[in-house]
C-alpha cells in the first residue's frame, strides 16, 4: 500500500496522503528491533509464537515463513517512497534490515546458507542497491538466487518453491505461480545489472 501511495504522490502531490504515510512509517520504524530485524508477529509474540509456518526462532522455517518475503516488499516501498518524497524515513528502516540480512545470510563462515521459500526479497534488494549505490545488496540478491536448488550445500524445499535444482538448470516454470513470478523477475533484475551467466536464457 505504501509503495502504491508513493507512486501516486510522485505524480499527484497530496499533503494529506503524505502525512498519512509518515504516520504509518513511524509505526513501522518503531516496530523494528535494534539490530534491524522486522517481523512484527515474532517481535510481539516472541518465544510464544505458535504459527507453525514461522518456526520457533528467527529464520528457522524459511520454507514457509514470510520473514524475507515481507521485507522484500518493504524495500520496494522504501525505494518508491524515497524517490517520490526525498524522505529517508522508510529507506533507513529498509537499509538497517538489509544490513542485518547481509550479516546473517551468505557464503561466509557462520552465515546461513538458505533461501526464502517465498521469493520477493531478491527484487527488493536489487531496487535497494540501485537507489543506494551499494553493491552488497545486489550481491545478496544474487546469493539467494544462486543458492536455490543447491542440495549439495543446504536442505532444499522442492519444486513447489522452485528449489529442486539450481536456477540455471531450470528450463520450465514449476511450483507456486506467485513464488515463481517473483523469482523470475528477480533473476531478470540481477541479470540486467550483472550479466549473470545463464539467467537470461531461463
C-alpha positions in Angstrom: 0.0 0.0 0.0 2.8 2.4 0.9 4.5 1.6 -2.4 1.4 2.3 -4.4 0.7 5.5 -2.5 4.2 6.7 -3.1 3.7 6.2 -6.8 0.6 8.3 -6.5 2.5 11.0 -4.7 5.1 11.1 -7.4 2.5 12.1 -10.0 0.0 13.9 -7.9 1.3 15.5 -4.7 -1.1 15.2 -1.8 -0.3 16.7 1.6 -2.8 14.6 3.4 -1.6 11.3 1.9 2.0 12.3 2.5 1.3 12.9 6.2 -0.7 9.6 6.5 2.3 7.7 5.1 4.6 9.5 7.6 2.4 8.1 10.4 2.5 4.6 9.0 6.2 4.7 8.5 6.7 5.9 12.1 4.9 2.8 13.3 7.0 0.5 11.2 10.2 2.2 12.4 9.0 1.8 16.0 8.4 -1.9 15.5 11.9 -2.5 14.2 14.2 -4.3 16.6 17.6 -2.7 17.5 19.6 -5.0 15.2 17.3 -4.3 12.2 15.0 -7.3 12.5 11.5 -6.6 11.4 8.8 -9.3 11.6 6.1 -8.0 13.9 4.5 -11.3 14.5 7.7 -12.7 16.1 8.5 -9.4 17.9 5.1 -9.3 19.5 4.8 -12.9 20.4 8.5 -13.8 21.0 9.0 -17.4 22.0 5.3 -17.9 22.4 4.8 -17.7 18.6 2.7 -20.7 17.7 2.3 -20.1 13.9 3.9 -23.3 12.5 4.7 -21.5 9.3 7.0 -19.1 11.1 9.1 -21.6 13.1 10.3 -21.3 16.8 13.1 -18.8 16.2 14.3 -16.3 13.6 15.0 -17.8 10.2 14.1 -21.3 11.4 11.4 -22.1 8.9 12.2 -20.2 5.8 10.4 -22.6 3.5 7.1 -21.2 4.7 7.9 -18.1 6.8 7.3 -14.7 5.3 10.2 -13.0 7.2 12.1 -12.4 3.9 9.1 -12.0 1.7 7.7 -9.2 3.8 10.9 -7.2 3.9 11.3 -7.6 0.1 8.1 -5.6 -0.2 9.3 -3.2 2.5 12.4 -2.5 0.4 10.3 -1.8 -2.7 8.0 0.5 -0.8 11.0 2.3 0.8 12.6 3.0 -2.6 9.3 4.2 -4.1 8.7 6.5 -1.0 12.2 7.9 -1.1 12.0 8.6 -4.9 8.6 10.2 -4.6 9.3 12.3 -1.5 13.0 12.5 -0.9 12.4 11.3 2.7 14.7 8.7 4.1 12.4 7.6 7.0 11.4 4.2 5.4 14.6 3.9 3.4 16.6 3.9 6.6 14.4 1.2 8.1 15.0 -0.9 4.9 18.7 -0.3 4.9 19.0 -1.4 8.6 17.1 -4.6 7.9 19.0 -5.4 4.7 22.3 -4.9 6.5 21.1 -7.4 9.1 20.3 -9.9 6.3 23.8 -9.3 4.9 25.3 -10.3 8.2 23.1 -13.3 8.7 22.9 -14.8 5.1 25.7 -15.6 2.8 28.6 -18.0 1.9 30.8 -16.8 4.8 31.8 -18.7 7.9 28.9 -18.7 10.4 26.4 -17.3 7.9 23.2 -19.1 6.9 23.2 -20.7 3.5 19.5 -20.7 3.0 16.9 -19.1 0.8 13.3 -17.8 1.3 10.7 -20.3 0.4 8.6 -17.4 -0.9 10.7 -15.3 -3.2 10.4 -11.5 -3.4 13.3 -10.2 -1.2 15.6 -10.5 -4.3 13.6 -7.8 -6.2 13.6 -5.5 -3.2 17.4 -6.0 -2.7 18.1 -5.0 -6.3 16.0 -1.9 -6.0 17.7 -1.0 -2.8 21.1 -1.5 -4.4 20.0 0.8 -7.2 18.9 3.7 -5.0 21.8 3.5 -2.5 24.6 2.6 -4.9 25.5 -0.3 -2.6 26.7 -3.4 -4.5 26.3 -5.6 -1.4 22.5 -5.6 -1.7 22.7 -6.8 -5.4 25.2 -9.4 -4.3 22.9 -10.7 -1.6 20.0 -10.9 -4.1 22.3 -13.0 -6.4 23.3 -15.2 -3.4 19.7 -16.0 -2.7 19.0 -16.8 -6.4 22.2 -18.9 -6.9 21.6 -20.9 -3.7 18.3 -22.2 -4.9 18.3 -25.9 -5.7 21.8 -26.3 -4.2 21.1 -29.6 -2.4 24.9 -30.1 -2.1 25.0 -27.0 0.2 21.7 -26.9 2.0 18.3 -28.6 2.6 16.1 -27.7 -0.4 12.3 -27.2 -0.5 11.5 -28.9 -3.7 9.9 -27.8 -7.0 6.9 -26.1 -5.3 9.4 -23.4 -4.3 11.5 -23.5 -7.5 14.2 -25.1 -5.2 14.6 -28.5 -6.8 17.6 -27.8 -9.0 19.9 -24.7 -9.5 18.1 -21.9 -11.3 20.5 -22.0 -14.3 19.4 -25.6 -14.8 15.6 -24.9 -14.7 14.1 -24.9 -18.1 10.4 -24.7 -17.3 8.3 -22.9 -14.7 7.2 -25.1 -11.8 5.5 -24.9 -8.5 3.7 -22.0 -6.9 3.0 -19.4 -9.6 3.4 -16.3 -7.5 6.7 -17.5 -6.0 7.9 -18.4 -9.5 7.0 -15.0 -10.8 8.9 -13.2 -8.1 12.0 -15.5 -8.7 12.0 -14.9 -12.5 11.6 -11.2 -12.0 14.4 -11.1 -9.5 16.6 -13.1 -11.9 15.9 -10.7 -14.7 16.7 -7.7 -12.5 20.1 -9.3 -11.4 20.9 -10.3 -15.0 20.2 -6.8 -16.2 22.7 -5.4 -13.7 25.4 -8.1 -13.6 25.2 -10.1 -16.8 24.9 -13.2 -14.6 25.6 -16.1 -16.9 22.7 -18.5 -17.5 20.0 -16.2 -16.1 18.8 -14.6 -19.3 18.4 -18.0 -21.0 16.0 -19.2 -18.4 
